[in-house]
C-alpha cells in the first residue's frame, strides 16, 4: 500500500534505503493493472541496461560486445521471478549507476574527491547496502578513465572509502534498532527481513564486472567479423535468458497469482478459460476455479470435469501466510461469511514479513465493517484508502454509504451479502465446514451458492449419505433440471438399491442413465484398466468417487 501522505513519506525515508523503497512502493501499486506492472518492470530493466552501457562506453567504446551489457538486466529479470525480491533492488542498482555516471562527468580531481566523500553516506541512506558499488566503480574510473590521482589522493580516497563503508551501518545502528546484518545488506530488497539476499549480491558484482571487463576486451576485430560476434552474443544471451527464467520461476505460483488476480476482479469467465486451456492442479487455483463455476452457475454441472483435490480446492484450510488467506477469503466473502473473510484479510496483512500493509486487505476490512454497520471502524479504514491511487474513488463512494442503508442496497452485491450474512454469533470451525455451510444456508435459504458449496463439500468428502439427506433442501432454488453431478450421485445411490435405473425417484436424464450403465459394465470387468476408465469417465463424479484419493 502506497499512501500519498507526508507521514508515510517521512516514515519510509527515515531508514537506510528509504528513497528507493519509497519509489519502489510507488511503482508497485501500479501492479494493480497487470499489463502496466509488466511494462514498468520491462522499462526499468531497459534503463538498467542503458546505464551499464553508458558506463562501459565511458570506460572504453566497444560496440561489438555491447550485448553483454544486457547480462545484469537478464539476471534481475530472473531474480524478480521470485515475488519476495522487491523492485527496490532494481531501482537501487539504477540509482547507483547513474550516480557513478554523474561522478564521471566531473573533470576536476579535487571536486570529485569532495563529491565522492559526501555522496557515499547519502547513497547509503537513499539506496541501502548497494552503496559500496558506487565506491568501487568510482575508484575504477579513477584508475581506468581519469588516471590523474597522485599517490596521496589514492591513499586518502581509499582510506575514506573504507571508513565510510564500514562505519555507516554502525552509526545507523545507534539510531535505529535493526540487526547489523540487515543494515549491511539493506532493509528493503527482500520481503523477508531475515533473508540474506546472496543472489542480489551476484547481480551487484555483475554491475562492476561487465563495464570494467568490456574495457579490457580488444577492439581489433575485422569488420566482416563484427556482425558475427554481435549476432552470436545476441543468440547466446537470448537462449541463456530464456533458460534462466524458465528454471527459476515457480510456475505453480504464477498459476495461482493469475487465478487470484482474476478472482479478485470478478473475471469468472477468464478463470474458466484458463482451466479449459490447462487443468489447474494447485489447491488455490482449484479454489478460484470452483468459485468461478459457482458464480457462473456451472458448479453442479461442471465441477468434476476439472481436476479436484478434495476440500482444499473448495474451502482451503487457514494457513498463516500472506497469500493463501486472501484467496480463501474471496470464497468466504462471496458465500456470505463476511466476518471470516475479514479475519482472513487481516491475518494475511499481518503476516506480511516486512510489515507493510495491503490496500486489498484494508478494502475488504472496510467493506465488511460497512456491511456489518460498524461505521466508525469502516470510516477509519476508508480514510486510509482515500490516500491511495487506485482505491481512492471506491473509498470516497463507500464513505457516502456509511449509515445510509438505501445507498448500500443500491449496490446489488452488497444488498445480497447483507441478506446472506449470519448476524448471530457462532464459533466458526475449520473442522466442521459442512455444518458451517449448512448453518449459512438455513439462515437464508435463497443463498444458492451456500447450498451448492454444501453439496460440493459432501461430494468431495465422498459423504454420499448426507448428500442424499441434504439434497431436497435445494428444491426451491430455481433449478430447471437437476445439475449433472447431482444426478450422477443420485443415480449411483439408486444403482446400489435397484438394478432398474428407470425406477429412480428423481428425474435423471437418459444420457446419464446410459452413462451409468456403461460405467457399471466397464468397472465390473477385470479387463478394464484405470486408464480406460479415466478416458471414458474422468469428467464424472463416479470416477472421482472411486479413483481419487
GUZAVEX-722919 format. One record per residue (C-alpha): x, y, z. Coordinates in steps of 0.5 Angstrom, whole numbers, plus 500, padded with zeros to 3 digits. Example, Ala and Ser with C-alpha at 12.3 -4.5 7.8 and 13.67 -1.06 7.14 Angstrom:
// residues 2
ATOM  px  py  pz
ATOM 525 491 516
ATOM 527 498 514
***
This chain:
// residues 549
ATOM  px  py  pz
ATOM 500 500 500
ATOM 503 507 498
ATOM 500 513 501
ATOM 500 520 499
ATOM 502 523 506
ATOM 507 527 509
ATOM 507 522 515
ATOM 508 516 510
ATOM 514 519 506
ATOM 517 521 513
ATOM 517 514 516
ATOM 520 511 510
ATOM 525 516 508
ATOM 527 515 516
ATOM 531 509 515
ATOM 537 507 510
ATOM 535 505 503
ATOM 529 509 504
ATOM 528 513 498
ATOM 529 507 493
ATOM 524 504 498
ATOM 519 509 497
ATOM 520 510 490
ATOM 519 502 489
ATOM 513 502 493
ATOM 510 508 489
ATOM 511 504 483
ATOM 509 497 485
ATOM 502 500 487
ATOM 501 500 479
ATOM 501 492 479
ATOM 494 493 481
ATOM 494 493 473
ATOM 498 487 471
ATOM 500 489 464
ATOM 502 496 467
ATOM 506 493 472
ATOM 510 488 467
ATOM 511 495 463
ATOM 514 498 469
ATOM 519 492 470
ATOM 521 492 463
ATOM 522 499 463
ATOM 527 499 469
ATOM 531 493 466
ATOM 532 497 460
ATOM 534 503 464
ATOM 539 499 468
ATOM 542 496 461
ATOM 543 503 458
ATOM 546 506 465
ATOM 551 500 465
ATOM 552 501 457
ATOM 554 508 459
ATOM 559 507 464
ATOM 562 501 459
ATOM 562 506 454
ATOM 565 512 458
ATOM 571 507 460
ATOM 572 504 453
ATOM 568 505 447
ATOM 567 497 445
ATOM 560 497 440
ATOM 562 490 438
ATOM 561 487 445
ATOM 555 492 448
ATOM 550 486 448
ATOM 554 484 454
ATOM 551 490 458
ATOM 544 486 458
ATOM 547 481 463
ATOM 545 485 469
ATOM 538 486 467
ATOM 537 479 465
ATOM 540 477 472
ATOM 535 482 475
ATOM 529 479 471
ATOM 530 472 473
ATOM 531 475 481
ATOM 524 479 480
ATOM 521 472 478
ATOM 522 471 486
ATOM 516 475 489
ATOM 520 476 495
ATOM 525 480 492
ATOM 522 487 491
ATOM 523 493 486
ATOM 527 497 490
ATOM 534 492 489
ATOM 533 494 481
ATOM 532 502 483
ATOM 538 502 488
ATOM 542 499 482
ATOM 540 504 477
ATOM 541 510 482
ATOM 548 508 484
ATOM 550 507 477
ATOM 547 514 475
ATOM 551 517 481
ATOM 557 514 478
ATOM 556 517 471
ATOM 555 524 474
ATOM 561 523 478
ATOM 565 521 472
ATOM 563 528 469
ATOM 567 532 474
ATOM 573 534 471
ATOM 577 537 477
ATOM 580 531 482
ATOM 579 536 488
ATOM 572 537 487
ATOM 571 529 485
ATOM 574 528 492
ATOM 569 532 495
ATOM 563 530 492
ATOM 566 523 493
ATOM 566 524 501
ATOM 559 527 501
ATOM 556 522 496
ATOM 558 516 499
ATOM 554 516 506
ATOM 548 520 502
ATOM 548 514 498
ATOM 548 509 503
ATOM 542 513 506
ATOM 538 513 500
ATOM 539 506 497
ATOM 542 502 502
ATOM 547 497 502
ATOM 549 497 495
ATOM 552 504 496
ATOM 559 500 496
ATOM 559 499 489
ATOM 559 507 488
ATOM 565 507 492
ATOM 569 501 488
ATOM 566 504 481
ATOM 569 511 482
ATOM 576 508 484
ATOM 576 504 478
ATOM 574 510 474
ATOM 580 514 477
ATOM 584 508 475
ATOM 582 507 468
ATOM 579 513 466
ATOM 582 519 469
ATOM 589 517 471
ATOM 590 523 475
ATOM 590 521 482
ATOM 597 522 485
ATOM 599 517 491
ATOM 597 522 497
ATOM 590 522 493
ATOM 590 515 492
ATOM 591 513 500
ATOM 587 519 502
ATOM 581 516 498
ATOM 582 509 499
ATOM 582 510 507
ATOM 576 515 507
ATOM 572 509 503
ATOM 574 504 508
ATOM 572 509 514
ATOM 565 511 511
ATOM 563 504 508
ATOM 565 501 515
ATOM 562 506 520
ATOM 556 508 516
ATOM 552 501 519
ATOM 555 502 526
ATOM 553 509 526
ATOM 546 508 524
ATOM 545 502 529
ATOM 546 508 534
ATOM 540 511 532
ATOM 536 505 529
ATOM 535 498 532
ATOM 536 494 527
ATOM 540 488 526
ATOM 547 489 524
ATOM 546 484 518
ATOM 540 488 515
ATOM 544 495 516
ATOM 550 492 512
ATOM 545 488 506
ATOM 540 493 506
ATOM 533 493 509
ATOM 528 493 503
ATOM 531 489 498
ATOM 527 483 500
ATOM 521 482 503
ATOM 524 477 509
ATOM 528 481 514
ATOM 532 475 516
ATOM 534 473 509
ATOM 541 475 506
ATOM 540 476 499
ATOM 546 473 496
ATOM 543 473 489
ATOM 543 480 489
ATOM 550 481 491
ATOM 552 477 485
ATOM 548 482 481
ATOM 551 488 484
ATOM 558 485 482
ATOM 556 484 475
ATOM 555 491 475
ATOM 562 492 476
ATOM 565 486 472
ATOM 561 488 466
ATOM 563 495 465
ATOM 570 494 467
ATOM 571 487 463
ATOM 569 491 457
ATOM 574 496 458
ATOM 580 490 457
ATOM 577 487 451
ATOM 581 488 445
ATOM 577 492 440
ATOM 581 490 434
ATOM 576 486 430
ATOM 576 486 423
ATOM 570 489 420
ATOM 567 483 417
ATOM 567 479 424
ATOM 564 484 428
ATOM 557 482 426
ATOM 558 475 427
ATOM 561 476 434
ATOM 555 481 435
ATOM 550 476 433
ATOM 553 470 437
ATOM 552 474 443
ATOM 545 476 442
ATOM 543 469 441
ATOM 547 466 447
ATOM 544 472 451
ATOM 537 470 449
ATOM 538 463 450
ATOM 541 464 457
ATOM 536 469 459
ATOM 530 464 457
ATOM 533 458 460
ATOM 535 462 467
ATOM 528 465 467
ATOM 524 458 466
ATOM 529 455 471
ATOM 528 460 477
ATOM 521 462 476
ATOM 516 458 480
ATOM 510 457 475
ATOM 505 454 480
ATOM 506 460 484
ATOM 505 464 477
ATOM 499 460 476
ATOM 496 462 483
ATOM 497 469 482
ATOM 494 469 475
ATOM 488 466 478
ATOM 488 470 484
ATOM 488 476 480
ATOM 482 474 476
ATOM 478 472 482
ATOM 479 479 486
ATOM 477 483 480
ATOM 471 478 478
ATOM 473 476 472
ATOM 470 469 472
ATOM 470 467 465
ATOM 477 468 464
ATOM 478 463 470
ATOM 474 458 467
ATOM 478 460 460
ATOM 485 458 464
ATOM 482 452 466
ATOM 480 450 460
ATOM 487 451 457
ATOM 490 447 462
ATOM 487 444 468
ATOM 489 447 475
ATOM 493 443 480
ATOM 495 447 486
ATOM 489 448 491
ATOM 489 455 491
ATOM 488 455 483
ATOM 482 450 484
ATOM 479 454 489
ATOM 479 460 485
ATOM 476 456 479
ATOM 471 453 484
ATOM 469 460 486
ATOM 468 462 478
ATOM 464 456 477
ATOM 459 458 483
ATOM 459 465 481
ATOM 457 463 474
ATOM 452 458 476
ATOM 456 452 473
ATOM 459 449 479
ATOM 454 443 480
ATOM 454 441 472
ATOM 462 442 471
ATOM 466 442 478
ATOM 468 435 476
ATOM 470 436 469
ATOM 476 439 472
ATOM 482 436 477
ATOM 479 436 484
ATOM 484 435 490
ATOM 479 435 496
ATOM 476 440 500
ATOM 483 444 500
ATOM 480 446 493
ATOM 474 448 495
ATOM 475 452 502
ATOM 482 452 504
ATOM 485 451 511
ATOM 487 457 514
ATOM 495 458 514
ATOM 499 463 517
ATOM 502 467 511
ATOM 500 473 507
ATOM 498 470 500
ATOM 493 464 501
ATOM 488 467 506
ATOM 487 473 501
ATOM 485 467 496
ATOM 481 463 501
ATOM 478 470 504
ATOM 475 471 497
ATOM 471 465 497
ATOM 468 466 504
ATOM 466 473 502
ATOM 462 471 496
ATOM 459 466 501
ATOM 457 471 506
ATOM 462 469 511
ATOM 463 476 512
ATOM 467 476 519
ATOM 471 470 517
ATOM 473 474 510
ATOM 475 480 514
ATOM 479 476 519
ATOM 483 472 513
ATOM 484 479 510
ATOM 487 482 517
ATOM 491 476 518
ATOM 494 476 511
ATOM 496 483 512
ATOM 499 482 519
ATOM 503 476 516
ATOM 507 480 511
ATOM 514 479 513
ATOM 517 487 512
ATOM 511 489 516
ATOM 508 493 510
ATOM 500 494 509
ATOM 496 492 504
ATOM 491 496 500
ATOM 487 490 498
ATOM 486 487 505
ATOM 484 494 508
ATOM 479 495 503
ATOM 476 488 505
ATOM 476 490 512
ATOM 473 497 511
ATOM 468 493 506
ATOM 466 488 512
ATOM 465 493 517
ATOM 461 498 513
ATOM 456 492 511
ATOM 456 490 519
ATOM 454 497 521
ATOM 461 498 524
ATOM 461 505 522
ATOM 467 508 526
ATOM 471 502 524
ATOM 469 503 517
ATOM 471 510 517
ATOM 478 509 520
ATOM 480 504 514
ATOM 476 508 509
ATOM 480 515 510
ATOM 487 511 510
ATOM 484 508 503
ATOM 483 516 501
ATOM 490 517 501
ATOM 492 511 495
ATOM 491 512 488
ATOM 487 506 486
ATOM 482 506 492
ATOM 481 513 493
ATOM 475 513 488
ATOM 472 507 491
ATOM 473 509 498
ATOM 470 516 497
ATOM 464 513 494
ATOM 464 508 500
ATOM 464 514 505
ATOM 458 516 502
ATOM 454 510 504
ATOM 456 510 512
ATOM 450 510 516
ATOM 446 510 509
ATOM 442 503 508
ATOM 439 506 502
ATOM 445 507 498
ATOM 448 501 501
ATOM 442 497 498
ATOM 443 500 491
ATOM 450 496 491
ATOM 447 489 488
ATOM 453 485 491
ATOM 452 489 498
ATOM 445 488 499
ATOM 445 481 497
ATOM 451 480 502
ATOM 448 484 508
ATOM 442 479 507
ATOM 446 472 507
ATOM 451 474 513
ATOM 449 471 519
ATOM 448 476 524
ATOM 448 472 531
ATOM 455 470 534
ATOM 458 463 533
ATOM 464 459 533
ATOM 467 458 526
ATOM 470 451 526
ATOM 475 449 521
ATOM 474 442 522
ATOM 466 443 521
ATOM 466 447 515
ATOM 460 443 512
ATOM 456 445 519
ATOM 458 452 518
ATOM 456 452 511
ATOM 449 449 513
ATOM 448 454 518
ATOM 449 459 513
ATOM 444 456 508
ATOM 439 455 514
ATOM 440 463 516
ATOM 438 465 508
ATOM 435 459 504
ATOM 436 463 498
ATOM 443 463 498
ATOM 444 459 492
ATOM 452 459 493
ATOM 452 457 500
ATOM 447 451 498
ATOM 452 449 492
ATOM 458 449 496
ATOM 455 445 502
ATOM 453 440 496
ATOM 460 440 493
ATOM 463 439 500
ATOM 459 433 501
ATOM 461 430 494
ATOM 469 432 495
ATOM 469 428 502
ATOM 465 423 499
ATOM 460 423 504
ATOM 454 421 499
ATOM 449 419 505
ATOM 449 426 508
ATOM 449 429 500
ATOM 442 425 499
ATOM 440 428 506
ATOM 441 435 504
ATOM 439 435 497
ATOM 432 436 498
ATOM 434 443 501
ATOM 435 446 494
ATOM 428 445 491
ATOM 426 452 492
ATOM 433 455 489
ATOM 430 455 481
ATOM 434 449 478
ATOM 430 447 472
ATOM 434 441 472
ATOM 438 437 477
ATOM 445 439 476
ATOM 449 434 472
ATOM 454 432 478
ATOM 448 431 483
ATOM 444 427 478
ATOM 451 422 478
ATOM 451 422 485
ATOM 443 420 486
ATOM 443 415 481
ATOM 450 412 484
ATOM 446 411 490
ATOM 440 408 487
ATOM 444 403 483
ATOM 446 400 490
ATOM 439 399 491
ATOM 436 397 485
ATOM 439 395 478
ATOM 433 398 475
ATOM 435 405 474
ATOM 429 408 471
ATOM 425 407 477
ATOM 430 412 481
ATOM 425 417 484
ATOM 429 423 481
ATOM 428 426 474
ATOM 435 423 472
ATOM 437 425 464
ATOM 437 419 460
ATOM 444 420 458
ATOM 447 420 465
ATOM 443 413 466
ATOM 446 410 460
ATOM 453 413 462
ATOM 452 410 469
ATOM 450 403 466
ATOM 457 404 462
ATOM 461 406 468
ATOM 458 399 472
ATOM 459 395 466
ATOM 467 397 465
ATOM 468 398 472
ATOM 466 391 474
ATOM 470 388 468
ATOM 477 385 470
ATOM 480 387 463
ATOM 478 395 464
ATOM 485 399 466
ATOM 484 405 470
ATOM 487 409 464
ATOM 481 406 460
ATOM 476 409 466
ATOM 480 415 466
ATOM 479 416 459
ATOM 472 415 459
ATOM 469 417 466
ATOM 474 422 468
ATOM 469 428 468
ATOM 464 425 472
ATOM 463 424 480
ATOM 464 417 479
ATOM 471 417 477
ATOM 473 422 483
ATOM 469 417 488
ATOM 473 411 486
ATOM 479 413 484
ATOM 481 420 487
ATOM 485 419 494
***
